[in-house]
Amino acid sequence: MSGTLNKVMLIGHLGDEVKMHYFEGGNCIGRFPIATNETYTNKQTGEKVTNTEWHNIVVRNKAAEICEKYLSKGDKIYVEGRLKTRQWQGEDGNTRYTTEINVQDFTFLSTKKESMANAATDIPKNQPNSGTIQQNSAREVHAVKDQEQDDDLPF
């Protein structure tokens, strides 16, 4: 294979609210962290161990506005995108680096309220959710995808 690939797929929970940054010209960026967990049993001690990895997520423009509107801390989300490393000068003069996932596609999987309700009533997690928030957000996500596809046309 002679090509390269930069693709990330994550399913995790929001660690904080979506932070929005607006620019001149109407563009905006939303940033939020996602936590993913790995759980295993230590063979020597028999203890269950959970490792949490944090990922910096970046969404742009209409997608950012949708995320800000519907997501809150604790919600579960699927994101797909590309890794991007940025650098900047810190206040102390040192060069700082961060690696982010620039989102190209996302799907809301559950809200924090739904997760707590499912845990409280022991509803199986494989049942589809039919909330109006998910239906509305799905329509908006598809509209954003359609707009992005139209933007790629050369004429």
OpenMM code with the backbone's topology and positions (N, CA, C; nanometers):
from openmm import Vec3, app, unit

residues = "MET SER GLY THR LEU ASN LYS VAL MET LEU ILE GLY HIS LEU GLY ASP GLU VAL LYS MET HIS TYR PHE GLU GLY GLY ASN CYS ILE GLY ARG PHE PRO ILE ALA THR ASN GLU THR TYR THR ASN LYS GLN THR GLY GLU LYS VAL THR ASN THR GLU TRP HIS ASN ILE VAL VAL ARG ASN LYS ALA ALA GLU ILE CYS GLU LYS TYR LEU SER LYS GLY ASP LYS ILE TYR VAL GLU GLY ARG LEU LYS THR ARG GLN TRP GLN GLY GLU ASP GLY ASN THR ARG TYR THR THR GLU ILE ASN VAL GLN ASP PHE THR PHE LEU SER THR LYS LYS GLU SER MET ALA ASN ALA ALA THR ASP ILE PRO LYS ASN GLN PRO ASN SER GLY THR ILE GLN GLN ASN SER ALA ARG GLU VAL HIS ALA VAL LYS ASP GLN GLU GLN ASP ASP ASP LEU PRO PHE".split()
positions = [
    Vec3(0.0853, -0.1178, 0.0000),
    Vec3(0.0000, 0.0000, 0.0000),
    Vec3(0.0897, 0.1239, 0.0000),
    Vec3(0.0693, 0.2091, -0.0946),
    Vec3(0.1571, 0.3252, -0.1080),
    Vec3(0.0984, 0.4522, -0.0473),
    Vec3(-0.0308, 0.4520, -0.0130),
    Vec3(-0.0940, 0.5720, 0.0420),
    Vec3(-0.0778, 0.5799, 0.1924),
    Vec3(-0.1329, 0.6828, 0.2495),
    Vec3(-0.1325, 0.6992, 0.3941),
    Vec3(-0.2752, 0.7164, 0.4433),
    Vec3(-0.2946, 0.6989, 0.5725),
    Vec3(-0.4277, 0.7093, 0.6309),
    Vec3(-0.4170, 0.7768, 0.7665),
    Vec3(-0.5005, 0.8745, 0.7897),
    Vec3(-0.5090, 0.9429, 0.9179),
    Vec3(-0.6558, 0.9414, 0.9574),
    Vec3(-0.6972, 0.8380, 1.0318),
    Vec3(-0.8372, 0.8225, 1.0682),
    Vec3(-0.8474, 0.7747, 1.2122),
    Vec3(-0.9357, 0.8401, 1.2878),
    Vec3(-0.9588, 0.8062, 1.4272),
    Vec3(-1.1079, 0.7824, 1.4458),
    Vec3(-1.1433, 0.6758, 1.5172),
    Vec3(-1.2822, 0.6482, 1.5533),
    Vec3(-1.2858, 0.6252, 1.7040),
    Vec3(-1.3698, 0.6990, 1.7733),
    Vec3(-1.3797, 0.6895, 1.9184),
    Vec3(-1.5256, 0.6820, 1.9614),
    Vec3(-1.5500, 0.6046, 2.0658),
    Vec3(-1.6779, 0.6065, 2.1366),
    Vec3(-1.6430, 0.6338, 2.2813),
    Vec3(-1.6966, 0.7430, 2.3343),
    Vec3(-1.6640, 0.7786, 2.4716),
    Vec3(-1.7645, 0.8754, 2.5300),
    Vec3(-1.7343, 0.9188, 2.6517),
    Vec3(-1.8219, 1.0105, 2.7236),
    Vec3(-1.7572, 1.1473, 2.7331),
    Vec3(-1.8394, 1.2523, 2.7186),
    Vec3(-1.7896, 1.3889, 2.7319),
    Vec3(-1.7417, 1.4129, 2.8743),
    Vec3(-1.6232, 1.4715, 2.8859),
    Vec3(-1.5681, 1.5025, 3.0170),
    Vec3(-1.6007, 1.6433, 3.0619),
    Vec3(-1.6581, 1.7247, 2.9740),
    Vec3(-1.6898, 1.8634, 3.0062),
    Vec3(-1.7898, 1.9142, 2.9028),
    Vec3(-1.8432, 2.0328, 2.9264),
    Vec3(-1.9345, 2.0951, 2.8305),
    Vec3(-1.8570, 2.1377, 2.7061),
    Vec3(-1.9280, 2.1570, 2.5952),
    Vec3(-1.8666, 2.2042, 2.4709),
    Vec3(-1.8308, 2.3515, 2.4890),
    Vec3(-1.7054, 2.3847, 2.4638),
    Vec3(-1.6574, 2.5235, 2.4734),
    Vec3(-1.6514, 2.5802, 2.3318),
    Vec3(-1.7227, 2.6892, 2.3089),
    Vec3(-1.7318, 2.7496, 2.1765),
    Vec3(-1.6383, 2.8694, 2.1643),
    Vec3(-1.5812, 2.8853, 2.0451),
    Vec3(-1.4991, 3.0012, 2.0101),
    Vec3(-1.5520, 3.0543, 1.8768),
    Vec3(-1.5898, 3.1829, 1.8732),
    Vec3(-1.6457, 3.2427, 1.7526),
    Vec3(-1.5427, 3.3356, 1.6888),
    Vec3(-1.5446, 3.3400, 1.5555),
    Vec3(-1.4501, 3.4204, 1.4799),
    Vec3(-1.5254, 3.5187, 1.3918),
    Vec3(-1.4516, 3.6184, 1.3424),
    Vec3(-1.5106, 3.7120, 1.2471),
    Vec3(-1.5514, 3.6339, 1.1224),
    Vec3(-1.6594, 3.6743, 1.0611),
    Vec3(-1.7065, 3.6054, 0.9420),
    Vec3(-1.8083, 3.4962, 0.9735),
    Vec3(-1.8372, 3.4731, 1.1026),
    Vec3(-1.9407, 3.3777, 1.1391),
    Vec3(-1.8938, 3.2355, 1.1644),
    Vec3(-1.7673, 3.2059, 1.1430),
    Vec3(-1.7183, 3.0705, 1.1698),
    Vec3(-1.6999, 3.0494, 1.3198),
    Vec3(-1.7037, 2.9216, 1.3603),
    Vec3(-1.6838, 2.8909, 1.5008),
    Vec3(-1.6198, 2.7529, 1.5162),
    Vec3(-1.5657, 2.7305, 1.6343),
    Vec3(-1.5041, 2.6016, 1.6694),
    Vec3(-1.5567, 2.5622, 1.8066),
    Vec3(-1.5913, 2.4348, 1.8201),
    Vec3(-1.6292, 2.3799, 1.9494),
    Vec3(-1.5235, 2.2805, 1.9935),
    Vec3(-1.4869, 2.2866, 2.1207),
    Vec3(-1.3871, 2.1943, 2.1756),
    Vec3(-1.4441, 2.1270, 2.2997),
    Vec3(-1.4139, 1.9967, 2.3139),
    Vec3(-1.4540, 1.9238, 2.4334),
    Vec3(-1.3696, 1.7970, 2.4461),
    Vec3(-1.3506, 1.7504, 2.5699),
    Vec3(-1.2761, 1.6263, 2.5896),
    Vec3(-1.3701, 1.5056, 2.5906),
    Vec3(-1.3184, 1.3934, 2.5410),
    Vec3(-1.3897, 1.2661, 2.5473),
    Vec3(-1.3019, 1.1682, 2.6241),
    Vec3(-1.3642, 1.0910, 2.7127),
    Vec3(-1.2934, 0.9873, 2.7876),
    Vec3(-1.3291, 0.8506, 2.7308),
    Vec3(-1.2270, 0.7690, 2.7042),
    Vec3(-1.2471, 0.6291, 2.6678),
    Vec3(-1.1833, 0.5441, 2.7765),
    Vec3(-1.2428, 0.4292, 2.8051),
    Vec3(-1.1944, 0.3429, 2.9126),
    Vec3(-1.1521, 0.2072, 2.8597),
    Vec3(-1.0493, 0.1530, 2.9208),
    Vec3(-1.0045, 0.0169, 2.8952),
    Vec3(-1.0076, -0.0551, 3.0296),
    Vec3(-1.0786, -0.1667, 3.0370),
    Vec3(-1.0891, -0.2413, 3.1614),
    Vec3(-1.0339, -0.3819, 3.1403),
    Vec3(-0.9523, -0.4261, 3.2352),
    Vec3(-0.8977, -0.5609, 3.2306),
    Vec3(-0.8761, -0.6096, 3.3734),
    Vec3(-0.8515, -0.7397, 3.3862),
    Vec3(-0.8243, -0.7986, 3.5166),
    Vec3(-0.6757, -0.8280, 3.5272),
    Vec3(-0.6137, -0.7773, 3.6330),
    Vec3(-0.4727, -0.8028, 3.6599),
    Vec3(-0.4577, -0.9507, 3.6958),
    Vec3(-0.3792, -1.0239, 3.6171),
    Vec3(-0.3661, -1.1677, 3.6367),
    Vec3(-0.2977, -1.2027, 3.7679),
    Vec3(-0.2093, -1.1173, 3.8149),
    Vec3(-0.1364, -1.1461, 3.9386),
    Vec3(-0.2223, -1.1232, 4.0628),
    Vec3(-0.2986, -1.0149, 4.0637),
    Vec3(-0.3760, -0.9807, 4.1835),
    Vec3(-0.5245, -1.0153, 4.1709),
    Vec3(-0.5716, -1.0391, 4.0485),
    Vec3(-0.7135, -1.0645, 4.0266),
    Vec3(-0.7985, -0.9384, 4.0360),
    Vec3(-0.7332, -0.8240, 4.0506),
    Vec3(-0.8021, -0.6962, 4.0648),
    Vec3(-0.8459, -0.6437, 3.9280),
    Vec3(-0.9656, -0.5868, 3.9244),
    Vec3(-1.0161, -0.5242, 3.8020),
    Vec3(-0.9543, -0.3854, 3.7895),
    Vec3(-0.8910, -0.3561, 3.6753),
    Vec3(-0.8212, -0.2297, 3.6534),
    Vec3(-0.8870, -0.1570, 3.5364),
    Vec3(-0.9128, -0.0270, 3.5553),
    Vec3(-0.9686, 0.0558, 3.4485),
    Vec3(-0.8722, 0.1697, 3.4201),
    Vec3(-0.8330, 0.1826, 3.2946),
    Vec3(-0.7492, 0.2932, 3.2496),
    Vec3(-0.8345, 0.3858, 3.1641),
    Vec3(-0.8280, 0.5149, 3.1934),
    Vec3(-0.9027, 0.6151, 3.1178),
    Vec3(-0.8057, 0.6959, 3.0328),
    Vec3(-0.8399, 0.7117, 2.9064),
    Vec3(-0.7617, 0.7928, 2.8129),
    Vec3(-0.8475, 0.9132, 2.7739),
    Vec3(-0.7873, 1.0329, 2.7743),
    Vec3(-0.8593, 1.1546, 2.7389),
    Vec3(-0.8189, 1.2004, 2.5995),
    Vec3(-0.9174, 1.2448, 2.5213),
    Vec3(-0.8961, 1.2876, 2.3835),
    Vec3(-0.9553, 1.4277, 2.3662),
    Vec3(-0.8807, 1.5163, 2.3013),
    Vec3(-0.9267, 1.6525, 2.2740),
    Vec3(-0.9990, 1.6536, 2.1397),
    Vec3(-1.1260, 1.6922, 2.1413),
    Vec3(-1.2110, 1.6881, 2.0228),
    Vec3(-1.2357, 1.8307, 1.9730),
    Vec3(-1.2299, 1.8479, 1.8394),
    Vec3(-1.2556, 1.9778, 1.7768),
    Vec3(-1.3606, 1.9596, 1.6673),
    Vec3(-1.4692, 2.0365, 1.6758),
    Vec3(-1.5724, 2.0383, 1.5705),
    Vec3(-1.5862, 2.1815, 1.5213),
    Vec3(-1.6261, 2.1969, 1.3966),
    Vec3(-1.6285, 2.3301, 1.3351),
    Vec3(-1.7688, 2.3686, 1.2866),
    Vec3(-1.7941, 2.4972, 1.2901),
    Vec3(-1.9101, 2.5627, 1.2298),
    Vec3(-2.0428, 2.5010, 1.2724),
    Vec3(-2.1270, 2.4598, 1.1775),
    Vec3(-2.2613, 2.4107, 1.2100),
    Vec3(-2.2551, 2.2873, 1.3005),
    Vec3(-2.1590, 2.1984, 1.2759),
    Vec3(-2.1444, 2.0792, 1.3601),
    Vec3(-2.1147, 2.1195, 1.5042),
    Vec3(-2.0333, 2.2225, 1.5237),
    Vec3(-2.0016, 2.2714, 1.6586),
    Vec3(-2.1275, 2.3250, 1.7267),
    Vec3(-2.2092, 2.3977, 1.6520),
    Vec3(-2.3320, 2.4529, 1.7086),
    Vec3(-2.4290, 2.3413, 1.7485),
    Vec3(-2.4354, 2.2349, 1.6697),
    Vec3(-2.5208, 2.1205, 1.7020),
    Vec3(-2.4707, 2.0530, 1.8293),
    Vec3(-2.3397, 2.0337, 1.8390),
    Vec3(-2.2825, 1.9711, 1.9587),
    Vec3(-2.3100, 2.0557, 2.0821),
    Vec3(-2.2935, 2.1872, 2.0694),
    Vec3(-2.3189, 2.2752, 2.1840),
    Vec3(-2.4654, 2.2667, 2.2269),
    Vec3(-2.5543, 2.2571, 2.1309),
    Vec3(-2.6981, 2.2570, 2.1589),
    Vec3(-2.7428, 2.1278, 2.2282),
    Vec3(-2.6894, 2.0120, 2.1860),
    Vec3(-2.7430, 1.8842, 2.2319),
    Vec3(-2.6550, 1.8075, 2.3300),
    Vec3(-2.5269, 1.8380, 2.3378),
    Vec3(-2.4380, 1.7589, 2.4227),
    Vec3(-2.4125, 1.8256, 2.5570),
    Vec3(-2.3938, 1.7434, 2.6576),
    Vec3(-2.3524, 1.7932, 2.7882),
    Vec3(-2.2614, 1.6896, 2.8525),
    Vec3(-2.1960, 1.7296, 2.9565),
    Vec3(-2.1002, 1.6444, 3.0263),
    Vec3(-2.1642, 1.5095, 3.0613),
    Vec3(-2.0941, 1.4019, 3.0288),
    Vec3(-2.1431, 1.2669, 3.0581),
    Vec3(-2.2093, 1.1979, 2.9408),
    Vec3(-2.2499, 1.2720, 2.8373),
    Vec3(-2.3155, 1.2114, 2.7213),
    Vec3(-2.2183, 1.1218, 2.6452),
    Vec3(-2.2730, 1.0164, 2.5856),
    Vec3(-2.1926, 0.9234, 2.5067),
    Vec3(-2.2032, 0.9616, 2.3594),
    Vec3(-2.0884, 0.9617, 2.2899),
    Vec3(-2.0836, 1.0048, 2.1502),
    Vec3(-1.9828, 0.9211, 2.0728),
    Vec3(-2.0129, 0.9025, 1.9446),
    Vec3(-1.9184, 0.8413, 1.8498),
    Vec3(-1.8640, 0.9546, 1.7649),
    Vec3(-1.7315, 0.9632, 1.7542),
    Vec3(-1.6705, 1.0627, 1.6668),
    Vec3(-1.5735, 0.9938, 1.5717),
    Vec3(-1.5643, 1.0510, 1.4531),
    Vec3(-1.4718, 1.0021, 1.3515),
    Vec3(-1.4018, 1.1238, 1.2934),
    Vec3(-1.2706, 1.1146, 1.2808),
    Vec3(-1.1983, 1.2294, 1.2292),
    Vec3(-1.0524, 1.2006, 1.2044),
    Vec3(-0.9719, 1.3069, 1.2077),
    Vec3(-0.8286, 1.2992, 1.1789),
    Vec3(-0.7496, 1.3548, 1.2965),
    Vec3(-0.6312, 1.2964, 1.3191),
    Vec3(-0.5403, 1.3491, 1.4204),
    Vec3(-0.4695, 1.4718, 1.3671),
    Vec3(-0.4585, 1.5722, 1.4505),
    Vec3(-0.3868, 1.6950, 1.4133),
    Vec3(-0.3109, 1.7441, 1.5361),
    Vec3(-0.1839, 1.7764, 1.5172),
    Vec3(-0.1022, 1.8290, 1.6256),
    Vec3(-0.0818, 1.9784, 1.6048),
    Vec3(-0.1046, 2.0562, 1.7107),
    Vec3(-0.0849, 2.2007, 1.7070),
    Vec3(0.0270, 2.2373, 1.8025),
    Vec3(0.0908, 2.3493, 1.7745),
    Vec3(0.1892, 2.4028, 1.8683),
    Vec3(0.1666, 2.5518, 1.8864),
    Vec3(0.2033, 2.6024, 2.0040),
    Vec3(0.1906, 2.7437, 2.0342),
    Vec3(0.2908, 2.7800, 2.1429),
    Vec3(0.3094, 2.9099, 2.1633),
    Vec3(0.3987, 2.9583, 2.2678),
    Vec3(0.3178, 2.9811, 2.3949),
    Vec3(0.3597, 2.9185, 2.5037),
    Vec3(0.2948, 2.9381, 2.6327),
    Vec3(0.3316, 3.0721, 2.6923),
    Vec3(0.2632, 3.1105, 2.7975),
    Vec3(0.2902, 3.2377, 2.8652),
    Vec3(0.4322, 3.2423, 2.9202),
    Vec3(0.4893, 3.1247, 2.9515),
    Vec3(0.6256, 3.1185, 3.0039),
    Vec3(0.7316, 3.1181, 2.8932),
    Vec3(0.6874, 3.1271, 2.7659),
    Vec3(0.7794, 3.1306, 2.6529),
    Vec3(0.8147, 2.9943, 2.5966),
    Vec3(0.7720, 2.8881, 2.6623),
    Vec3(0.7995, 2.7529, 2.6133),
    Vec3(0.7021, 2.7146, 2.5022),
    Vec3(0.7502, 2.6336, 2.4089),
    Vec3(0.6653, 2.5834, 2.3025),
    Vec3(0.5802, 2.4694, 2.3575),
    Vec3(0.4509, 2.4778, 2.3377),
    Vec3(0.3555, 2.3762, 2.3848),
    Vec3(0.2981, 2.3030, 2.2640),
    Vec3(0.2606, 2.1766, 2.2857),
    Vec3(0.2023, 2.0933, 2.1815),
    Vec3(0.0750, 2.0286, 2.2334),
    Vec3(-0.0189, 2.0057, 2.1436),
    Vec3(-0.1369, 1.9275, 2.1768),
    Vec3(-0.1791, 1.8493, 2.0533),
    Vec3(-0.2345, 1.7323, 2.0763),
    Vec3(-0.2878, 1.6508, 1.9677),
    Vec3(-0.4388, 1.6480, 1.9815),
    Vec3(-0.5084, 1.6765, 1.8723),
    Vec3(-0.6538, 1.6857, 1.8727),
    Vec3(-0.7122, 1.5950, 1.7651),
    Vec3(-0.8383, 1.5621, 1.7812),
    Vec3(-0.9132, 1.4913, 1.6781),
    Vec3(-1.0038, 1.5941, 1.6124),
    Vec3(-0.9775, 1.6249, 1.4842),
    Vec3(-1.0645, 1.7132, 1.4064),
    Vec3(-1.1772, 1.6285, 1.3495),
    Vec3(-1.2976, 1.6510, 1.3991),
    Vec3(-1.4124, 1.5654, 1.3692),
    Vec3(-1.4645, 1.5890, 1.2284),
    Vec3(-1.4882, 1.4783, 1.1578),
    Vec3(-1.5510, 1.4824, 1.0261),
    Vec3(-1.6923, 1.4253, 1.0303),
    Vec3(-1.7192, 1.3379, 1.1285),
    Vec3(-1.8500, 1.2749, 1.1421),
    Vec3(-1.8725, 1.2438, 1.2892),
    Vec3(-1.9981, 1.2502, 1.3337),
    Vec3(-2.0279, 1.2147, 1.4723),
    Vec3(-2.1709, 1.1645, 1.4835),
    Vec3(-2.1959, 1.0869, 1.5881),
    Vec3(-2.3293, 1.0363, 1.6171),
    Vec3(-2.3509, 1.0423, 1.7670),
    Vec3(-2.4617, 1.0998, 1.8105),
    Vec3(-2.4955, 1.1011, 1.9524),
    Vec3(-2.5480, 0.9624, 1.9884),
    Vec3(-2.4905, 0.9006, 2.0893),
    Vec3(-2.5312, 0.7659, 2.1275),
    Vec3(-2.6276, 0.7656, 2.2445),
    Vec3(-2.6037, 0.8470, 2.3441),
    Vec3(-2.6976, 0.8581, 2.4561),
    Vec3(-2.6689, 0.9870, 2.5309),
    Vec3(-2.7699, 1.0321, 2.6021),
    Vec3(-2.7495, 1.1475, 2.6872),
    Vec3(-2.7236, 1.0986, 2.8282),
    Vec3(-2.6709, 1.1833, 2.9106),
    Vec3(-2.6445, 1.1487, 3.0493),
    Vec3(-2.7751, 1.1095, 3.1187),
    Vec3(-2.8834, 1.1823, 3.0888),
    Vec3(-3.0131, 1.1530, 3.1498),
    Vec3(-3.0614, 1.0143, 3.1102),
    Vec3(-3.0440, 0.9765, 2.9815),
    Vec3(-3.0852, 0.8438, 2.9361),
    Vec3(-3.0017, 0.7356, 3.0035),
    Vec3(-2.8718, 0.7580, 3.0155),
    Vec3(-2.7833, 0.6607, 3.0787),
    Vec3(-2.8241, 0.6364, 3.2228),
    Vec3(-2.8550, 0.7450, 3.2958),
    Vec3(-2.8951, 0.7306, 3.4359),
    Vec3(-3.0320, 0.6624, 3.4453),
    Vec3(-3.1236, 0.6927, 3.3534),
    Vec3(-3.2560, 0.6305, 3.3549),
    Vec3(-3.2444, 0.4813, 3.3245),
    Vec3(-3.1597, 0.4448, 3.2272),
    Vec3(-3.1399, 0.3040, 3.1935),
    Vec3(-3.0790, 0.2284, 3.3099),
    Vec3(-2.9844, 0.2883, 3.3788),
    Vec3(-2.9214, 0.2228, 3.4930),
    Vec3(-3.0219, 0.2047, 3.6066),
    Vec3(-3.1088, 0.3028, 3.6247),
    Vec3(-3.2054, 0.2970, 3.7340),
    Vec3(-3.3148, 0.1942, 3.7086),
    Vec3(-3.3532, 0.1746, 3.5833),
    Vec3(-3.4634, 0.0831, 3.5521),
    Vec3(-3.4158, -0.0484, 3.4927),
    Vec3(-3.2843, -0.0650, 3.4781),
    Vec3(-3.2257, -0.1874, 3.4224),
    Vec3(-3.2796, -0.2224, 3.2851),
    Vec3(-3.3009, -0.1226, 3.2004),
    Vec3(-3.3418, -0.1465, 3.0629),
    Vec3(-3.2193, -0.1948, 2.9871),
    Vec3(-3.2316, -0.3014, 2.9039),
    Vec3(-3.1153, -0.3482, 2.8268),
    Vec3(-3.0595, -0.2364, 2.7415),
    Vec3(-2.9268, -0.2274, 2.7349),
    Vec3(-2.8619, -0.1176, 2.6638),
    Vec3(-2.8698, -0.1329, 2.5130),
    Vec3(-2.9082, -0.2492, 2.4615),
    Vec3(-2.9134, -0.2661, 2.3168),
    Vec3(-3.0480, -0.2243, 2.2589),
    Vec3(-3.1405, -0.1755, 2.3414),
    Vec3(-3.2668, -0.1265, 2.2894),
    Vec3(-3.2451, 0.0089, 2.2243),
    Vec3(-3.3052, 0.0308, 2.1079),
    Vec3(-3.2880, 0.1609, 2.0422),
    Vec3(-3.3584, 0.2698, 2.1205),
    Vec3(-3.2987, 0.3871, 2.1234),
    Vec3(-3.3585, 0.5030, 2.1879),
    Vec3(-3.4336, 0.5823, 2.0824),
    Vec3(-3.5510, 0.6327, 2.1173),
    Vec3(-3.6293, 0.7068, 2.0187),
    Vec3(-3.6657, 0.8453, 2.0696),
    Vec3(-3.5737, 0.9099, 2.1379),
    Vec3(-3.5988, 1.0430, 2.1917),
    Vec3(-3.6036, 1.1479, 2.0828),
    Vec3(-3.6790, 1.2534, 2.1083),
    Vec3(-3.6896, 1.3593, 2.0085),
    Vec3(-3.5580, 1.4332, 1.9914),
    Vec3(-3.4767, 1.4411, 2.0967),
    Vec3(-3.3468, 1.5081, 2.0825),
    Vec3(-3.2623, 1.4343, 1.9811),
    Vec3(-3.2578, 1.3000, 1.9909),
    Vec3(-3.1774, 1.2235, 1.8955),
    Vec3(-3.2324, 1.2379, 1.7545),
    Vec3(-3.3649, 1.2382, 1.7394),
    Vec3(-3.4230, 1.2512, 1.6066),
    Vec3(-3.3898, 1.3873, 1.5470),
    Vec3(-3.4063, 1.4934, 1.6249),
    Vec3(-3.3760, 1.6279, 1.5762),
    Vec3(-3.2284, 1.6428, 1.5450),
    Vec3(-3.1422, 1.5933, 1.6336),
    Vec3(-2.9988, 1.6081, 1.6106),
    Vec3(-2.9549, 1.5251, 1.4909),
    Vec3(-3.0159, 1.4083, 1.4686),
    Vec3(-2.9803, 1.3269, 1.3525),
    Vec3(-3.0139, 1.4006, 1.2239),
    Vec3(-3.1304, 1.4667, 1.2207),
    Vec3(-3.1672, 1.5445, 1.1025),
    Vec3(-3.0664, 1.6563, 1.0781),
    Vec3(-3.0263, 1.7255, 1.1847),
    Vec3(-2.9316, 1.8352, 1.1699),
    Vec3(-2.7951, 1.7851, 1.1257),
    Vec3(-2.7508, 1.6700, 1.1789),
    Vec3(-2.6211, 1.6129, 1.1401),
    Vec3(-2.6230, 1.5778, 0.9925),
    Vec3(-2.7324, 1.5164, 0.9446),
    Vec3(-2.7413, 1.4819, 0.8026),
    Vec3(-2.7416, 1.6069, 0.7163),
    Vec3(-2.8067, 1.7126, 0.7632),
    Vec3(-2.8082, 1.8383, 0.6877),
    Vec3(-2.6670, 1.8947, 0.6776),
    Vec3(-2.5898, 1.8856, 0.7858),
    Vec3(-2.4514, 1.9336, 0.7831),
    Vec3(-2.3687, 1.8507, 0.6857),
    Vec3(-2.3860, 1.7182, 0.6885),
    Vec3(-2.3114, 1.6315, 0.5965),
    Vec3(-2.3444, 1.6654, 0.4518),
    Vec3(-2.4747, 1.6873, 0.4234),
    Vec3(-2.5148, 1.7217, 0.2874),
    Vec3(-2.4510, 1.8529, 0.2439),
    Vec3(-2.4484, 1.9540, 0.3333),
    Vec3(-2.3865, 2.0816, 0.3001),
    Vec3(-2.2385, 2.0646, 0.2732),
    Vec3(-2.1693, 1.9836, 0.3545),
    Vec3(-2.0260, 1.9635, 0.3373),
    Vec3(-1.9974, 1.8924, 0.2047),
    Vec3(-2.0819, 1.7976, 0.1672),
    Vec3(-2.0610, 1.7274, 0.0415),
    Vec3(-2.0814, 1.8225, -0.0764),
    Vec3(-2.1798, 1.9117, -0.0660),
    Vec3(-2.2029, 2.0086, -0.1721),
    Vec3(-2.0847, 2.1031, -0.1873),
    Vec3(-2.0184, 2.1352, -0.0754),
    Vec3(-1.9050, 2.2280, -0.0807),
    Vec3(-1.7866, 2.1707, -0.1562),
    Vec3(-1.7781, 2.0397, -0.1694),
    Vec3(-1.6637, 1.9765, -0.2339),
    Vec3(-1.6740, 1.9778, -0.3866),
    Vec3(-1.7869, 2.0218, -0.4402),
    Vec3(-1.8034, 2.0220, -0.5848),
    Vec3(-1.7181, 2.1315, -0.6494),
    Vec3(-1.6513, 2.1007, -0.7617),
    Vec3(-1.5603, 2.1995, -0.8226),
    Vec3(-1.6314, 2.3079, -0.9033),
    Vec3(-1.7630, 2.3070, -0.9136),
    Vec3(-1.8333, 2.4088, -0.9931),
    Vec3(-1.9405, 2.4761, -0.9138),
] * unit.nanometer
topology = app.Topology()
chain = topology.addChain("A")
for resn in residues:
    res = topology.addResidue(resn, chain)
    for name in ("N", "CA", "C"):
        topology.addAtom(name, app.Element.getBySymbol(name[0]), res)
